[in-house]
Amino acid sequence: MDSLWDKYEVQSTQIGITDPVITIDVYDKDGIPEVEKYLKAQLSKDDLEHYEIEVFSRWS
């Protein structure tokens, strides 16, 4: 997750403990597909099966 901050303009990240959701807030909605693709490439198969990935932009 740390590399996500270095690579993209991310406003916040959260990994749910009770609810298995990884939530990413990006500044630009146009970057959502690229961030989703990056996460799917970086996370393990087990993580992808366990967590739902939710990428959104509250600013645009």
Backbone torsions as a table, in degrees:
resi	resn	phi	psi	omega
1	MET	NA	-30.6	-179.9
2	ASP	-62.4	-37.4	-179.3
3	SER	-66.4	-25.1	177.3
4	LEU	-61.4	-41.3	179.1
5	TRP	-64.4	-36.5	-178.8
6	ASP	-73.3	-31.2	-171.5
7	LYS	-93.2	-31.3	-173.8
8	TYR	-129.6	161.3	176.7
9	GLU	-84.0	87.6	-176.6
10	VAL	-103.6	134.7	179.1
11	GLN	-87.6	-40.8	178.7
12	SER	-158.9	156.9	173.9
13	THR	-134.5	149.7	177.9
14	GLN	-149.9	134.5	175.9
15	ILE	-114.0	117.0	-177.3
16	GLY	-70.8	139.3	176.0
17	ILE	-95.6	-50.0	178.7
18	THR	-75.0	-49.9	175.7
19	ASP	-99.4	124.9	-177.4
20	PRO	-78.2	74.0	-179.1
21	VAL	-130.5	132.9	170.6
22	ILE	-100.6	117.4	-176.0
23	THR	-111.4	127.6	-179.4
24	ILE	-125.7	125.5	176.1
25	ASP	-106.1	117.3	179.7
26	VAL	-105.8	155.1	179.7
27	TYR	-71.9	-37.8	-174.3
28	ASP	-115.6	121.1	-177.3
29	LYS	-62.8	-23.6	178.7
30	ASP	-66.8	-18.6	179.9
31	GLY	-87.3	-5.4	-176.3
32	ILE	-57.0	-51.7	-178.9
33	PRO	-60.2	-37.0	-179.5
34	GLU	-68.4	-40.4	178.0
35	VAL	-66.1	-42.7	178.0
36	GLU	-60.4	-44.5	179.6
37	LYS	-62.9	-42.5	179.6
38	TYR	-62.2	-46.7	-179.9
39	LEU	-61.2	-43.2	-179.6
40	LYS	-64.1	-30.0	178.4
41	ALA	-79.8	-28.0	-174.5
42	GLN	-92.7	-29.7	-177.2
43	LEU	-81.4	152.6	179.0
44	SER	-71.9	162.7	177.9
45	LYS	-59.9	-41.0	178.6
46	ASP	-61.7	-43.1	178.4
47	ASP	-63.8	-41.8	-180.0
48	LEU	-64.5	-32.0	177.4
49	GLU	-76.6	-32.2	-176.3
50	HIS	-82.9	-42.5	-173.8
51	TYR	-101.5	144.5	167.4
52	GLU	-90.8	138.7	179.1
53	ILE	-103.5	126.5	-179.1
54	GLU	-127.2	109.7	179.1
55	VAL	-114.5	130.4	-177.5
56	PHE	-149.8	170.3	174.4
57	SER	-132.5	119.2	178.8
58	ARG	-83.7	-6.6	-176.6
59	TRP	-97.6	-17.3	-178.3
60	SER	-137.0	NA	NA
